[in-house]
Amino acid sequence: MGQSANRATLQAKLRSTKIGKRVGVAFTFGPLLLLLSWLGGIWLLVLVDLIIILGLLEFCRMWKVKGIVVNKGLAIILSLSFGWNSFLNLGLSLPFLFTFLFFILLVSELFRGVDGALFRISASLLGIFYLGWLATYLLSIGELNPEVPHWGGSALILIFLVIWSVDTGAYFSGLAWGSHKITPQISPNKTWEGTIGGFLGGIFASLLLWFLSSPLHPFLPSLPLNHYLVVGGIAGVGGQVGDMIESLMKRDSEIKDASSLIPGHGGILDRFDSLLFIAPLEYYYLKLILS
């Protein structure tokens, strides 16, 4: 009995410490992320490039655990090319760019030996698409509705705040009421209660932000309530699916966190997995309503 009580006390202290770290990181770096997103241009490009570079390094670490050594330098360069093609207005079409990058990757493997070539190529392609391609949609959102200054940046602020609310709602709902596991073999701590709490957190945040959109203009986009709610719904569902996809890759690599770069959160992939997954969904929805 005494050992159980001591174990429960220790777990409570660890949770409290982790929550404190999460809050500290959020208040320290959250405003910076929002500022860079709103400024757009080179500032947003730098932010996205950092996510891609650091995320790919963590991604390559996962593969290394599996005995697959990816050419990190080449994977990073190829992943960054999507955003720089757009930023520099090089005018390279996506089919041409995809084909060119694919050829470079294939040819580079000729100089790395036979053993594991198939796995290296596959791992590199997955990393380039998962980090390089999906993260580039953040740049695409930032470029939406260019006739209105900072409109794309304000949309990114909305998406950031909503997805953070989804994560927060899921975390605390799961902590308080979580008992029904979703897929224990993929994510042992994910529960249906936490998932519902995350979805409701996204909806509540989008509703609150809509009420604040006028006084906080131009830091939040001018959109009707129904569009705010759809953005929150996409984050509430898609964000949690994205989180589970990253958990799937971590479980296969037999690691708990992608890294320990961000105190209380894990690594870049742990912090931005949801955002990477919903970025294309939010982009195409916003592009649809703007058209």
C-alpha positions as a Markdown table, in Angstrom:
| # | Residue | x | y | z |
|---|---|---|---|---|
| 1 | Met | 0.0 | 0.0 | 0.0 |
| 2 | Gly | 2.8 | 2.4 | 1.0 |
| 3 | Gln | 4.7 | 1.6 | -2.2 |
| 4 | Ser | 1.7 | 2.3 | -4.3 |
| 5 | Ala | 1.1 | 5.7 | -2.6 |
| 6 | Asn | 4.8 | 6.6 | -3.0 |
| 7 | Arg | 4.6 | 5.7 | -6.7 |
| 8 | Ala | 1.5 | 7.8 | -7.2 |
| 9 | Thr | 3.1 | 10.7 | -5.4 |
| 10 | Leu | 6.2 | 10.4 | -7.6 |
| 11 | Gln | 4.1 | 10.2 | -10.8 |
| 12 | Ala | 2.2 | 13.3 | -9.7 |
| 13 | Lys | 5.4 | 15.2 | -9.1 |
| 14 | Leu | 6.7 | 14.2 | -12.5 |
| 15 | Arg | 3.5 | 15.3 | -14.3 |
| 16 | Ser | 3.6 | 18.6 | -12.4 |
| 17 | Thr | 7.3 | 19.2 | -13.5 |
| 18 | Lys | 6.4 | 18.3 | -17.1 |
| 19 | Ile | 3.4 | 20.6 | -17.1 |
| 20 | Gly | 5.6 | 23.4 | -15.7 |
| 21 | Lys | 8.2 | 22.9 | -18.4 |
| 22 | Arg | 5.5 | 22.8 | -21.1 |
| 23 | Val | 4.0 | 26.1 | -19.9 |
| 24 | Gly | 7.4 | 27.7 | -19.6 |
| 25 | Val | 8.3 | 26.8 | -23.2 |
| 26 | Ala | 4.9 | 27.9 | -24.5 |
| 27 | Phe | 5.2 | 31.4 | -23.0 |
| 28 | Thr | 8.8 | 31.7 | -24.1 |
| 29 | Phe | 8.7 | 30.6 | -27.7 |
| 30 | Gly | 5.0 | 30.7 | -28.5 |
| 31 | Pro | 5.0 | 34.5 | -29.0 |
| 32 | Leu | 8.1 | 34.3 | -31.2 |
| 33 | Leu | 6.5 | 31.7 | -33.5 |
| 34 | Leu | 3.4 | 33.8 | -33.8 |
| 35 | Leu | 5.4 | 36.9 | -34.6 |
| 36 | Leu | 7.5 | 35.2 | -37.3 |
| 37 | Ser | 4.4 | 33.8 | -38.8 |
| 38 | Trp | 2.7 | 37.2 | -38.9 |
| 39 | Leu | 5.7 | 39.0 | -40.4 |
| 40 | Gly | 5.9 | 36.4 | -43.2 |
| 41 | Gly | 8.5 | 36.6 | -45.9 |
| 42 | Ile | 12.0 | 35.7 | -45.0 |
| 43 | Trp | 11.1 | 35.4 | -41.3 |
| 44 | Leu | 8.5 | 32.8 | -42.0 |
| 45 | Leu | 10.9 | 31.0 | -44.4 |
| 46 | Val | 13.5 | 30.9 | -41.6 |
| 47 | Leu | 11.0 | 29.4 | -39.2 |
| 48 | Val | 9.8 | 26.8 | -41.6 |
| 49 | Asp | 13.4 | 25.9 | -42.6 |
| 50 | Leu | 14.3 | 25.4 | -38.9 |
| 51 | Ile | 11.4 | 23.1 | -38.5 |
| 52 | Ile | 12.5 | 21.1 | -41.6 |
| 53 | Ile | 16.2 | 20.9 | -40.6 |
| 54 | Leu | 15.7 | 20.0 | -37.0 |
| 55 | Gly | 12.8 | 17.7 | -37.8 |
| 56 | Leu | 14.8 | 15.8 | -40.4 |
| 57 | Leu | 17.7 | 15.3 | -38.0 |
| 58 | Glu | 15.3 | 13.7 | -35.6 |
| 59 | Phe | 13.7 | 11.7 | -38.4 |
| 60 | Cys | 17.1 | 10.4 | -39.5 |
| 61 | Arg | 17.8 | 9.4 | -35.9 |
| 62 | Met | 14.7 | 7.2 | -36.0 |
| 63 | Trp | 15.9 | 5.5 | -39.1 |
| 64 | Lys | 19.4 | 5.0 | -37.6 |
| 65 | Val | 17.8 | 3.1 | -34.8 |
| 66 | Lys | 16.5 | 0.8 | -37.5 |
| 67 | Gly | 19.9 | 0.4 | -39.0 |
| 68 | Ile | 19.2 | 2.7 | -42.0 |
| 69 | Val | 21.6 | 5.6 | -42.4 |
| 70 | Val | 20.1 | 8.4 | -44.5 |
| 71 | Asn | 22.2 | 11.0 | -46.2 |
| 72 | Lys | 21.1 | 13.8 | -43.9 |
| 73 | Gly | 22.8 | 16.6 | -45.8 |
| 74 | Leu | 21.2 | 15.7 | -49.1 |
| 75 | Ala | 17.8 | 15.1 | -47.6 |
| 76 | Ile | 17.9 | 18.5 | -45.9 |
| 77 | Ile | 18.9 | 20.3 | -49.1 |
| 78 | Leu | 16.3 | 18.6 | -51.2 |
| 79 | Ser | 13.6 | 19.3 | -48.5 |
| 80 | Leu | 14.5 | 23.0 | -48.3 |
| 81 | Ser | 14.3 | 23.4 | -52.1 |
| 82 | Phe | 10.5 | 23.4 | -52.2 |
| 83 | Gly | 10.3 | 26.6 | -50.0 |
| 84 | Trp | 13.2 | 28.3 | -51.7 |
| 85 | Asn | 11.7 | 27.7 | -55.1 |
| 86 | Ser | 8.6 | 29.5 | -54.1 |
| 87 | Phe | 10.4 | 32.3 | -52.1 |
| 88 | Leu | 12.8 | 33.1 | -54.9 |
| 89 | Asn | 10.2 | 32.9 | -57.6 |
| 90 | Leu | 12.3 | 30.5 | -59.6 |
| 91 | Gly | 9.3 | 29.4 | -61.5 |
| 92 | Leu | 10.1 | 25.7 | -61.4 |
| 93 | Ser | 6.9 | 23.6 | -61.8 |
| 94 | Leu | 6.3 | 21.0 | -59.2 |
| 95 | Pro | 6.4 | 18.1 | -61.7 |
| 96 | Phe | 9.8 | 19.3 | -62.8 |
| 97 | Leu | 11.1 | 19.9 | -59.3 |
| 98 | Phe | 9.9 | 16.5 | -58.0 |
| 99 | Thr | 11.5 | 14.7 | -61.0 |
| 100 | Phe | 14.8 | 16.6 | -60.6 |
| 101 | Leu | 15.0 | 16.0 | -56.9 |
| 102 | Phe | 14.1 | 12.4 | -57.3 |
| 103 | Phe | 16.9 | 11.9 | -59.9 |
| 104 | Ile | 19.4 | 13.5 | -57.6 |
| 105 | Leu | 18.4 | 11.2 | -54.8 |
| 106 | Leu | 18.6 | 8.1 | -56.9 |
| 107 | Val | 22.0 | 9.0 | -58.5 |
| 108 | Ser | 23.5 | 9.9 | -55.1 |
| 109 | Glu | 22.8 | 6.3 | -53.8 |
| 110 | Leu | 25.0 | 4.9 | -56.6 |
| 111 | Phe | 28.0 | 6.1 | -54.5 |
| 112 | Arg | 26.8 | 4.6 | -51.2 |
| 113 | Gly | 27.0 | 0.9 | -51.8 |
| 114 | Val | 24.4 | -1.8 | -52.4 |
| 115 | Asp | 23.4 | -3.0 | -48.9 |
| 116 | Gly | 20.4 | -1.2 | -47.7 |
| 117 | Ala | 20.0 | 1.0 | -50.9 |
| 118 | Leu | 16.2 | 0.3 | -51.1 |
| 119 | Phe | 15.6 | 1.2 | -47.5 |
| 120 | Arg | 17.8 | 4.4 | -47.7 |
| 121 | Ile | 16.0 | 5.6 | -50.8 |
| 122 | Ser | 12.6 | 4.9 | -49.2 |
| 123 | Ala | 13.5 | 6.5 | -45.9 |
| 124 | Ser | 14.9 | 9.6 | -47.7 |
| 125 | Leu | 11.8 | 10.0 | -49.8 |
| 126 | Leu | 9.5 | 9.7 | -46.7 |
| 127 | Gly | 11.6 | 12.3 | -44.8 |
| 128 | Ile | 11.6 | 14.7 | -47.8 |
| 129 | Phe | 7.8 | 14.5 | -48.2 |
| 130 | Tyr | 6.9 | 14.4 | -44.5 |
| 131 | Leu | 9.1 | 17.3 | -43.5 |
| 132 | Gly | 10.0 | 19.2 | -46.7 |
| 133 | Trp | 6.8 | 19.0 | -48.6 |
| 134 | Leu | 4.2 | 19.2 | -45.7 |
| 135 | Ala | 6.0 | 22.0 | -43.9 |
| 136 | Thr | 6.1 | 24.1 | -47.2 |
| 137 | Tyr | 2.3 | 24.4 | -46.9 |
| 138 | Leu | 2.9 | 26.8 | -44.0 |
| 139 | Leu | 4.6 | 29.1 | -46.5 |
| 140 | Ser | 1.7 | 28.6 | -48.9 |
| 141 | Ile | -0.8 | 29.7 | -46.1 |
| 142 | Gly | 1.4 | 32.7 | -45.4 |
| 143 | Glu | 1.1 | 33.8 | -49.0 |
| 144 | Leu | -2.7 | 33.5 | -49.2 |
| 145 | Asn | -4.8 | 36.6 | -50.0 |
| 146 | Pro | -1.8 | 38.8 | -50.7 |
| 147 | Glu | -4.1 | 41.8 | -51.5 |
| 148 | Val | -4.6 | 42.2 | -47.7 |
| 149 | Pro | -1.4 | 42.8 | -45.8 |
| 150 | His | -0.5 | 40.1 | -43.4 |
| 151 | Trp | -3.7 | 38.1 | -44.1 |
| 152 | Gly | -1.8 | 34.9 | -44.5 |
| 153 | Gly | 0.2 | 35.6 | -41.4 |
| 154 | Ser | -3.0 | 36.1 | -39.4 |
| 155 | Ala | -4.3 | 32.8 | -40.7 |
| 156 | Leu | -1.2 | 31.1 | -39.5 |
| 157 | Ile | -1.6 | 32.6 | -36.1 |
| 158 | Leu | -5.2 | 31.3 | -36.0 |
| 159 | Ile | -4.0 | 27.8 | -37.0 |
| 160 | Phe | -1.2 | 27.8 | -34.4 |
| 161 | Leu | -3.5 | 28.9 | -31.6 |
| 162 | Val | -6.1 | 26.4 | -32.5 |
| 163 | Ile | -3.8 | 23.4 | -32.8 |
| 164 | Trp | -2.1 | 24.3 | -29.5 |
| 165 | Ser | -5.6 | 24.4 | -28.0 |
| 166 | Val | -6.3 | 20.9 | -29.4 |
| 167 | Asp | -3.0 | 19.6 | -27.9 |
| 168 | Thr | -3.8 | 21.2 | -24.5 |
| 169 | Gly | -7.4 | 20.0 | -24.5 |
| 170 | Ala | -6.3 | 16.4 | -25.4 |
| 171 | Tyr | -3.5 | 16.4 | -22.8 |
| 172 | Phe | -5.5 | 17.6 | -19.8 |
| 173 | Ser | -8.7 | 15.7 | -20.7 |
| 174 | Gly | -6.7 | 12.5 | -21.0 |
| 175 | Leu | -4.9 | 13.2 | -17.8 |
| 176 | Ala | -8.2 | 13.9 | -15.9 |
| 177 | Trp | -10.6 | 11.4 | -17.4 |
| 178 | Gly | -8.7 | 9.2 | -19.8 |
| 179 | Ser | -9.4 | 5.5 | -19.4 |
| 180 | His | -10.5 | 4.1 | -22.7 |
| 181 | Lys | -7.4 | 3.5 | -24.9 |
| 182 | Ile | -7.5 | 4.0 | -28.6 |
| 183 | Thr | -4.5 | 2.1 | -30.0 |
| 184 | Pro | -2.3 | 1.1 | -27.1 |
| 185 | Gln | 0.2 | -0.6 | -29.4 |
| 186 | Ile | 0.8 | 2.8 | -31.2 |
| 187 | Ser | 0.2 | 5.4 | -28.5 |
| 188 | Pro | -0.3 | 3.9 | -25.0 |
| 189 | Asn | -1.4 | 7.2 | -23.5 |
| 190 | Lys | -3.9 | 8.2 | -26.1 |
| 191 | Thr | -7.5 | 7.8 | -24.9 |
| 192 | Trp | -10.9 | 8.5 | -26.4 |
| 193 | Glu | -11.6 | 10.9 | -23.6 |
| 194 | Gly | -8.5 | 12.9 | -24.5 |
| 195 | Thr | -9.3 | 12.8 | -28.2 |
| 196 | Ile | -12.8 | 14.2 | -27.5 |
| 197 | Gly | -11.3 | 16.9 | -25.2 |
| 198 | Gly | -8.8 | 17.8 | -27.9 |
| 199 | Phe | -11.5 | 18.2 | -30.5 |
| 200 | Leu | -13.6 | 20.3 | -28.1 |
| 201 | Gly | -10.6 | 22.4 | -27.3 |
| 202 | Gly | -10.1 | 23.2 | -30.9 |
| 203 | Ile | -13.8 | 24.2 | -31.4 |
| 204 | Phe | -13.8 | 26.3 | -28.2 |
| 205 | Ala | -10.6 | 28.1 | -29.2 |
| 206 | Ser | -11.9 | 28.8 | -32.7 |
| 207 | Leu | -15.1 | 30.3 | -31.2 |
| 208 | Leu | -13.2 | 32.4 | -28.7 |
| 209 | Leu | -10.7 | 33.6 | -31.4 |
| 210 | Trp | -13.6 | 34.6 | -33.7 |
| 211 | Phe | -15.0 | 36.8 | -30.9 |
| 212 | Leu | -11.6 | 38.4 | -30.5 |
| 213 | Ser | -10.9 | 38.7 | -34.3 |
| 214 | Ser | -12.2 | 42.3 | -34.5 |
| 215 | Pro | -10.4 | 43.8 | -31.5 |
| 216 | Leu | -7.2 | 41.8 | -32.4 |
| 217 | His | -7.3 | 42.7 | -36.1 |
| 218 | Pro | -5.0 | 42.5 | -38.1 |
| 219 | Phe | -3.5 | 39.6 | -36.0 |
| 220 | Leu | -6.5 | 37.4 | -36.7 |
| 221 | Pro | -8.2 | 37.0 | -40.1 |
| 222 | Ser | -11.6 | 38.5 | -40.9 |
| 223 | Leu | -13.7 | 35.5 | -41.5 |
| 224 | Pro | -17.3 | 34.4 | -40.6 |
| 225 | Leu | -17.8 | 32.2 | -37.6 |
| 226 | Asn | -18.5 | 29.1 | -39.6 |
| 227 | His | -15.1 | 29.3 | -41.2 |
| 228 | Tyr | -13.4 | 29.7 | -37.9 |
| 229 | Leu | -15.3 | 26.6 | -36.6 |
| 230 | Val | -14.2 | 24.5 | -39.7 |
| 231 | Val | -10.6 | 25.5 | -39.1 |
| 232 | Gly | -11.0 | 24.4 | -35.5 |
| 233 | Gly | -12.7 | 21.2 | -36.6 |
| 234 | Ile | -9.9 | 20.3 | -39.1 |
| 235 | Ala | -7.3 | 20.9 | -36.4 |
| 236 | Gly | -9.3 | 18.9 | -33.8 |
| 237 | Val | -9.5 | 15.8 | -36.0 |
| 238 | Gly | -6.5 | 16.1 | -38.4 |
| 239 | Gly | -4.1 | 17.3 | -35.7 |
| 240 | Gln | -4.7 | 14.2 | -33.5 |
| 241 | Val | -4.4 | 11.9 | -36.5 |
| 242 | Gly | -1.1 | 13.5 | -37.4 |
| 243 | Asp | 0.1 | 13.0 | -33.8 |
| 244 | Met | -0.8 | 9.3 | -34.0 |
| 245 | Ile | 1.1 | 8.9 | -37.3 |
| 246 | Glu | 4.2 | 10.3 | -35.7 |
| 247 | Ser | 3.7 | 8.0 | -32.7 |
| 248 | Leu | 3.4 | 5.1 | -35.1 |
| 249 | Met | 6.9 | 5.9 | -36.5 |
| 250 | Lys | 8.3 | 6.3 | -33.0 |
| 251 | Arg | 7.0 | 3.0 | -31.8 |
| 252 | Asp | 8.5 | 1.2 | -34.8 |
| 253 | Ser | 11.8 | 2.9 | -33.9 |
| 254 | Glu | 11.3 | 2.0 | -30.2 |
| 255 | Ile | 11.8 | 5.5 | -29.0 |
| 256 | Lys | 9.6 | 7.6 | -26.7 |
| 257 | Asp | 10.4 | 11.1 | -28.0 |
| 258 | Ala | 11.9 | 12.2 | -31.3 |
| 259 | Ser | 14.5 | 14.1 | -29.1 |
| 260 | Ser | 14.8 | 16.1 | -25.9 |
| 261 | Leu | 15.3 | 19.4 | -27.7 |
| 262 | Ile | 12.1 | 21.1 | -26.3 |
| 263 | Pro | 11.7 | 20.7 | -22.5 |
| 264 | Gly | 8.4 | 19.1 | -21.6 |
| 265 | His | 7.5 | 18.5 | -25.2 |
| 266 | Gly | 10.2 | 16.2 | -26.7 |
| 267 | Gly | 11.5 | 17.1 | -30.1 |
| 268 | Ile | 10.5 | 19.2 | -33.1 |
| 269 | Leu | 8.5 | 16.3 | -34.5 |
| 270 | Asp | 6.7 | 15.8 | -31.2 |
| 271 | Arg | 5.8 | 19.5 | -31.1 |
| 272 | Phe | 4.9 | 20.0 | -34.8 |
| 273 | Asp | 3.6 | 16.6 | -35.9 |
| 274 | Ser | 0.0 | 17.8 | -35.7 |
| 275 | Leu | 0.7 | 21.0 | -37.5 |
| 276 | Leu | 2.5 | 19.2 | -40.4 |
| 277 | Phe | -0.5 | 17.0 | -41.0 |
| 278 | Ile | -3.1 | 19.7 | -40.9 |
| 279 | Ala | -1.2 | 22.4 | -42.8 |
| 280 | Pro | -2.2 | 21.1 | -46.3 |
| 281 | Leu | -5.8 | 20.6 | -45.1 |
| 282 | Glu | -6.1 | 24.1 | -43.7 |
| 283 | Tyr | -4.4 | 25.6 | -46.8 |
| 284 | Tyr | -6.8 | 24.0 | -49.3 |
| 285 | Tyr | -9.8 | 24.9 | -47.2 |
| 286 | Leu | -8.7 | 28.5 | -46.9 |
| 287 | Lys | -7.9 | 28.7 | -50.6 |
| 288 | Leu | -11.3 | 27.3 | -51.4 |
| 289 | Ile | -13.2 | 29.9 | -49.3 |
| 290 | Leu | -11.1 | 32.7 | -50.7 |
| 291 | Ser | -11.8 | 31.7 | -54.2 |
